[in-house]
Amino acid sequence: MLDKPPAPFNTDFYAHESTDSVRGAAIRVGEVIDIHLASSHAVSKVPHRFDTDCVVPNVPADPLYVLPRSKFTVHDHCGSHVANSIIDGLRLVSPADAVINVEPSKMKVSILIPNSLDMKIKLFACDGDLLVTFRRDSGDWFVFIHIFSAIKKYLRNNCALSVESH
């Protein structure tokens, strides 16, 4: 007899009694929730979001600076809108124990999934468009590629942004 495949997340969650809205979900370490499971997405703690007056830095002119290979361009949009949309997408695809840090002065979002992944997402201005770069500092390549693809898909489909792959 075949065993059932494991559920994508445990049924443990916390809800506020008056609104019955989900405040958190527990999943096994290293798992990533599919973006289509919007009703059961993980909730991460985000200290704050990007303000509309945040300035997107230009791509560094230093010839020794090398852009990561995992990148895409977003056309004709405000940097803070794209960065906040990335945070929203990360909240959908990240497990509950993920930690998301926001650095508005550098237009950078860091995500740490314990025992699984440590990555950075930076935005740069490039010829009137936004260049979104993803850098894996350590951890699982599979989880990194899944988050990269899910964020690109989220920006294109859910936020109606014009995204061009490199």
Long-range contacts (C-beta under 8 A, 24 or more apart in sequence): 8-33, 8-34, 8-37, 8-40, 9-33, 9-40, 9-42, 9-96, 24-96, 25-96, 26-96, 27-95, 27-96, 27-97, 28-95, 29-95, 29-97, 29-113, 29-114, 29-115, 29-116, 30-95, 30-113, 30-115, 30-116, 30-140, 30-143, 31-95, 32-93, 32-94, 32-95, 32-143, 32-146, 32-147, 32-150, 33-92, 33-93, 33-94, 33-95, 34-93, 35-89, 35-92, 35-93, 35-150, 35-153, 35-154, 38-92, 41-91, 41-92, 41-93, 42-91, 42-92, 42-94, 42-95, 42-96, 42-98, 43-91, 43-96, 44-90, 44-91, 44-94, 44-96, 44-98, 44-99, 44-100, 45-99, 45-100, 46-87, 46-91, 46-100, 46-102, 47-101, 47-102, 48-102, 48-104, 49-80, 49-83, 49-84, 49-87, 49-102, 50-79, 50-80, 50-83, 50-84, 50-87, 50-102, 50-104, 50-107, 51-80, 51-104, 52-78, 52-80, 53-80, 54-79, 54-80, 54-83, 54-104, 54-107, 55-79, 55-107, 56-107, 56-123, 56-124, 56-125, 56-130, 57-106, 57-107, 57-124, 57-125, 58-124, 58-125, 58-126, 59-124, 59-125, 59-126, 59-131, 60-124, 67-131, 67-133, 68-133, 68-134, 68-135, 70-133, 70-134, 70-135, 70-136, 70-144, 70-148, 71-131, 71-132, 71-133, 71-134, 71-166, 72-131, 72-132, 72-152, 72-163, 72-164, 72-165, 72-166, 73-126, 73-129, 73-130, 73-131, 73-132, 73-163, 73-164, 73-166, 74-129, 74-130, 74-132, 74-155, 74-161, 74-162, 74-163, 74-164, 75-129, 75-130, 75-161, 75-162, 75-163, 75-164, 76-128, 76-129, 76-162, 77-130, 77-161, 77-162, 79-107, 79-123, 79-125, 79-130, 82-123, 82-130, 82-132, 82-155, 82-161, 83-107, 83-109, 83-123, 85-154, 85-155, 85-159, 85-161, 86-121, 86-132, 86-151, 86-155, 88-154, 89-150, 89-151, 89-154, 89-155, 89-158, 90-147, 90-151, 92-150, 92-154, 93-146, 93-147, 93-150, 93-151, 93-154, 94-147, 111-147, 113-139, 113-143, 116-140, 116-143, 117-143, 117-144, 117-147, 119-144, 119-147, 121-151
